[in-house]
Amino acid sequence: MGHEDLLRKVNEYREKSIEGGGRDKIEQQRQKGKLWVRDRINRLLDPDSFVELQWVRTHRSTYFGLDKVKYYGDGVVAGYGTIDRRLVYIYAQDFTVLGGSIGEAHGEKIARLIELAVETGAPVIGLYDSGGARIQEGVASLHGCGRIFYSNVKASGVVPQIAVVMGPCAGAAAYSPALMDFVIMVKSSYMFITGPEVVKAALGVDVTFEQLGGANIHASTSGVAHFITEDEESALSLVRKLLSYLPSNNMEEPPRVPSEDPVDRRMDEIYEVVPTDPVKPFDVKKVISMIVDEGDFLEVHEHYGRSAVVGFGRIGGYTVGIVANQPAVNAGVIDIDASNKIARFVRFCDSFNIPIVTLVDTPGFMPGVDQEHGGIIRHGAKVLYAYAEATVPKITLVMRKAYGGAYIAMGSLSLGSDVNLAWPTAEIAVMGPEGAIRILYRKELAQAPDPEELARRKLAEYREVFANPFRAAELGYIDDVIDPALTRLRIYQVLEALKSKREEFLGTVPKKHGNTPL
């Protein structure tokens, strides 16, 4: 066989691999408003940068007619390319091949790709469009799923992992995105462990795909999805933006992007946005937009645990992870969902060398029977654990309220924060002044001829002695009380001072890892 015949054979295999489940199924995919799998990859990566791996690989099952057909690539396109000239590894499930189901070869391809990403220190991006484990392969398909999960776990904290759900993500397939760092869901996509038919059979309840595991549900209720987008193009653009804040691996620093926004820019409008009265709400996102370069803030988990705000921004070109209480939602109280949201984000930032800036304005952890029974103690402990464990630069600013255990949890010096700042409006105490005087002066108030006048007087005394930043500063728990208009500059100065921070746990007992209160 000559060279031309050999090349012709390669091209024949290549054509079969590219066709996936066939031209008719590719067209059906497009008619549903979904991009073809290779279109997705080409639109995400830099032009002509994609190099495909294992495109000839196929299943080896002989059951249920699979012995009569070979799907080269086995329903997943895998390889590497670049985004903004940075190396990334990518795999994308092809719904035209057996519904994108995961068989042995399919799972092994993905697992091997993730392992290559870890070895080379490059981010992993998975595009999900799958009906779940391939029934026709039995336990071999479960092995393929398990191999993916194992690789996801081994890659965790080593390279960033981003999942984009662009269609169904059902059954066992749903656990892989859940093991990754960020999940982006297109509005038309859905994820679930058991479908509507199973729910109907087991519980006698009629439920739609969207009600069971639609993007809106996972973005707002379950917290599985970190982002939700209108369409696939928006999802792919979001991947590129998210990566711009992240290092390629845990041994690198995040990219520093030059900015024309002066680091010493005053924030005089802050006085109009933030009331001095601690019980009046304001939108902390407005404060964040004043602090970060060009007001550009990428919020994570926007619709979940809304009494807290987390996300990425830049200050003087430095990538920072921002954690803030949101006084506009339940006064910024920390509930179960907000606890999980904060803890997960802090741990991600710590894994990838991203400094953490914490903006505090919270009356405490959420009270109530539902919260207590739901485990607010255990979930709140995750926040404490995450901050105490983190070794990246940690900068905390107390804006107004910082009461009780929530003050400790939100990046206090007690938990190892590096520099803690406060505005003059800060109130730091075991509890709010109103509640404190009702307890401390219960007998006096009950016996006073004018309880309200006594309460006002004692309230002023309490604020003067305890509920202000100067008492905390006297004790060394606050490093500086600053002019709110200089917040951006002061945070930048601390970032500069801490950029060479190296933390070692001297004198601690060697251990494999801690036991996070999951």
N, C-alpha and C positions, 0 to 999 in steps of 0.2 A: 504494500500500500504506500503510495507516494505522499509527499508533503501536502499536496492539494487535497487529497482524499482525507488525510488526517484532520486538516483544518476544517474541511466540510463537515466531518463528524462532530468536531467540537462545536461548530456553529449550530448543528442540528440539536445537540443537547442544550445549547444555550437558548435556542428559540423555545424549546419545550419548557425550560425553566421559567423564562420570562412570561410565557402565556399563562402560567399558573393553572387555574381551573378551566381556562378556555376563554376565547374572545367574547363569547356570548355572556358569560358570567361577569366579565370585566365591564361590559356595557350595562348589565343590570345594576352593577355597583354604582356606576356613574349616574344612571337614571334615578337612583335613590338620593342623589345629591351628595354622594360620598366620593372622595378622591380614590383613584386606583392606588394600590400600595406603593408602586414605584413613583407615582406622581408625588405622593406624600414625602418620600425620602428626598426626591430631587428638589422639592420646594423648601425643605428644611435645611439642607446642606448647601455649602458653597458650590457654585456651578462646577460640574465635571470633577468633583472631588471624591465621589463615592466609589469604593472598591468592595465588591461583593465577595463573601467567603462561603464555601460549602454550598454552592448553588446547584451542584449535582446530587447532593445527598437526598435520599428518599427513605420511606418507611420499608420495613421488612416483614410486615404482617401479611398473612395469606388468608385471613378470615373475611367473611362478608363481602367478597368480591374485590378486596384490595389487592389480591394477587394478579388481577387482570389489568391493573392500571398503575402506572408509576407517576407520581407527582414530584418532579425534580424540584428540590428546594423544600419539599414537605410542608408547604403552607406558611413559611416564614422567610422573609428576605433579611439577611444579616450581613454586616460588614462594617467598614469604618470610612470616615470622611472628615471634613472640617466644617466648623462654624466660626465665621470671622477668623479664619486661618488657624483655629485651635482644633486639635485632634479630638474627635468623639467617636464612640462606638454606638452603633444603632441596629436595632432589630425591629422589624415591622411585620405583623401577622397579616396574612393574605386570606381574606374571608372567602375568596372564590375557590379556595382549595379546602374542601370538606368543612366549610364554615369556619375556617381559621382554627380548627380544633387542634389541641396539643397532643401529639403522639410522642413516641420515644425519640425519634430522630429530631422532631421539631424542638422538644425540650432540651435535648443534648446540644443542638446548635446554639440555642440561646445561652445555655449555661457556659459553653466554651467561649462564647463571645464576651460574656461578663468577666470570665477569668482572664481573658486577654486584656480587657480594659483595666483590671486591677494590676496586672503585671506591667502595663505601660503607663499607668497613672493618668487615665483619661476618663471623662464622664461617660455614663451609659444612658442612652435614651431608648425607651421601649414604646412602640406604637401598638396599642392593643385593639384587636378586632376579632374576637374569638368566642365560640360557643362553649368553650371549656375543654375538659379532658375528652379525648377521642374514644368513644364507646367501643368502636370496632377493635381497638388494641388492648382492651382490658387493663390488666395491672401494668403493662408496659407503658401505657399512657400516664398512669399515676406516677410511675418512676420518672417519666419525662418532666412532669410538673414538679416533683420533688427536687429534681436536679436544678431547676430554675430557682426554687425557693432557697436551696442551700447556697447557690451562688449569690443571690441577692443578699443573704445574711453575711456572707464572707466579704462582700464588697461594701457593706454598710460602714460608714465612717472612714472609708479609704478613698472612694471616688464618689462624686455626686451621682445619684440615680434619679432619673425623671421619667415618669410614666404618663403617656398621653392616651386616654381612652377615647376612641373614635368610632366605636360601634358597640356591640355587645361585649361584655366581659363577665362571663358566667361561670358558676361553679368554682372548681379549683383554680381556674385562670385568674379569678379575682384576687387571690392572695398575693400574687407577685406584685401588682401595683401597691398593695397595702404594705409591703415590705420595703418599698422604695422611699426616697426622701420627699418627693413631691408628686402629687397626682393632679393632672389637668384633665378635666372632662369636657368634651363638646356637649352642648345642650341636648343633642339628639341621642347621646349615648346612654348606656345604663350598665350597672354592675349589680350582681346579686349572687348569693350562694345557691339558692333554690328558686326556680322560676314560678310564675303565677299558677301553672298547672299543679305543681307540687304543693303550693300553699293551699290551693283549693281542695286538693285531695286530703291533706293532713288536717286542715283547720276549718274547712267548709267556708272559706272567705274568698270572695271575688276581689282580685286586685290587679291593676294594670302594671306593665313593666315600669312605667314612670313612677307610680305610687310606691312600688316595691324598692326600686333602686335607680331612679332617675338621677340626672346630674344635680337638679335642684335639691333633692333629698340628701344626697351625699355632701353637697356643699354647705348645707345649712343645719341638718339634723344629725347625721351620723358622724360628720367630720372626716370622712374618708377622702373627700376631694378638697384640695387646697385652692384650686382655681376652677372657674367655669367660664367657657367661652361660647360665643354665638355660633361659630362655625369652625371648620377644620383649619382654614387659613389663619384665623386668629389664634388658634391653639399653637400652630407651628411658629408664629411670630412671637408668642409668649415664651416658648422654649428658648428662643434666641436671646430674648431680653433677660430671662431668668439666669441663663448661663453667664451673661455679661457681669453679673455680680459675684460669681462663684469661682474659686480656684479650680484647677483641673483635678487636684487630689489633695489629700490631707497633709502633704509635705510642702505645699506651695502656699504663698500668700495670695489673697484675692487680688484681682486686677485693680490697679489704680488708674483712674481715668482723669486726665487733666480737665479742670473746670475753670470757666471764666467768672464764676460766681465768687465774689470776694469772701474770704474766710472771716474777715472782720466786719462783714455786713451787719448793721444793727437791725434788730427786730422790733422796732418801735410800735408796730401794729399789734404786738402781743398784748399791750395794755387794753386794747379794745376787744380782743378775743377772749381773754381769760379774766373772769370776774374775781375780785378779791374775796367776795363772800363764798366760803367753801361749799355751801349747799346749792349754789347756782350752777347749772350744767354748762358745759361748752364742748365743742367738738375737738378732741385732741388731734385729729388728723390735720386740722388747720395749723396747729403748733408744729407738727412734724414737717409739714410742707414748708414752713418758714425756716426750719433748721437745716434741711437737706439741700444739696446743690440743685439749683434751678427748680426747686419744689418737686423733684421727681422721686416718687415713693412707690415701690412695688409692694402692695399689701398682700399678705399671705393669709389664707383662711378668712377672707373678708366676711363671709356670711355665717360663720360658726363662732360660738363663744364671743358674741359681739361686745361684751363689756370689757374686752381687751383688744388691743390692736397690735399686730406684729407684722414685720415686713423688712424689706431691704431699701437702703438709700445710700447716698454718698455724702460725706462731709469733707470738703477740701480734697476731693478725689478718692478718699478712703472709703471702701465698702464698709458699711456698718449694718448690724442687725438691730432693729429698733423694737423694743417691747414697751407698750404703754397701756395704762388703764384708760378707759373711755368713759369720762363723766357723763357723756350724753346718753349712755345706756345703763340704766340701773345704778346711776351715780358712780360707775366704775367698780362696782363690787366684783369680787373674784368668785365665780361659781365653778361647778364641776367642769363644764366645757371650757371656760376660760383657763382653768388650771392646766388641763391637758394641752391646750393650744400653746400656752406660754412655755410649759416644760419641754414640749417637743421642739419648739423653735429654738430655745436656748441651747438644747443639746446639739441640734444641727449646727448652729453657729460655732459652738465650741469644737465640734468635730473638724470643721474646715477653716479654723483660724480667722473667724470673722468677729471683730470686736462687738460687744453688746452694749447698747445705750438704752437705759431704762428710764422712762418718764413715769413718775408715781403720782397718782391722785386717786386714792381708794379709801373707802370707809372700813374695809375689812373683807372677810370671807362671807359668802352668802349664808344667812341664817335660814332655818326652816326644817320641818320634818323631812320633806322630800330630799333636800340636800344632805342632811345627816344620814338618812337611810341609803342614799345613793353613794355615800362614801366621800363626802367633801373632805374629811380628814385625810383619807388616803390619797385622794387626787391632789389636794393642796400640798401634801408632803412631796409630790413630784416636783412642784415648783421649787421648794426648798432644796431638794436634792440636786436639781439641775443647776441652780445658781451656785451652790456650794461646790459642786463637782467641776464646774467650768474653770478653765485656766487661761482663757483668752482675756485681753483687756476688758474690764467691766467698769462702766461709768454710769452712775445713777444720779438722776436729778429729781428731787422731791419738789413738785410744783405747788401742791396744796395739801390735801388730806393724806396722812400716812399713819393709820391706826392699827394697833394690835399686831397679831400674827401676820397680817398682810404687809405691814411695814417691813417686818423681818424678811418675808418671802421675796419682796420685790427688790432684790439686789442690794440689800443693806450691807454695811461694812462688817456686820456680824457674820455674814455668809461669805466673806472674802472679796467683796467689791474693792476695786483699786482706789477710785476717787469718787466721793459722794458730794454732790452739790445740792444747794437748796435755794429756792426763791424766798424773799421775805414773807411771802404769803403761806409758807409751809407750816403745817400743824402736825407735829410728831408726838404721839402719845399712845398710851395703852388703849384708849378708846376715845370717842368723840367727847368734846368738852361738855356738851349738854347731858349726855348719859353719865359721864363721870361725876358731875356735881350732884345728880339725883341719887347716886349711890353714896358718895362721900358725905353728903350733908342731908341724908334722909331724915334723921331725927330733927335736926334744926329746922328744915323746911316744913315738917309736919307741925311744929310748935310755933313757927313764926307768925306774927300778926299779918304780915304781907309776904307770903311765900314767893311771889313773882319778883318782887323787888330784891329779896335776898338771893334768889336764883341768879338774877342779872349781875349782882355784885360778885357773887362767888364765881360766876362764869368768867367775868373779866379778870379776876384774880388767877383763875386756873390757866387762862390763856397767857397771862403775863408770865407765869412761873413755868408751865409745862408745854402748852400747845403752841410752840413757836420754834423756829429753826435755831435760835441763839442758845437755848438751853442745850439742845443736842450738840451744837458746835462747841459749847463750853466743855462738854464731856468727851469730845473727840469723835463723835459719831457722824458729824458733818464736817467736810474739809473746807468748804467755802460757801458763804451766802452771797449770791450774785445778783446783779441787775438782770431781770428777765430779758431785756433787750440785747444783752451780750451773750445769750445762751449759745448761739452757734459758735462764736469765737472761743468761748471757754471750753466747749466740748472738743473743738478742733485742737486747741492747745494741749488738752489731756491726751488726745489720740497721738499727737506727735511725741509726747513724753513717754507714752507706753508702747510705742511701736516696736521697741526692742525687748519687751517683757519676756522673761523666761521663768517659768514657775516649776519648781521641783518640790515634791512632797518629802522633804527631809525629815527623818525621824519617825516616819509612819511605818506601820507594819506592812510588809509586802503582801499583796493579795492579787488574785486573778482578776476580779472585778467586784464592784459593789453590787448590792441587791436593791435596785430601784424599786420603790413601792408601786409596782404596776397594778 
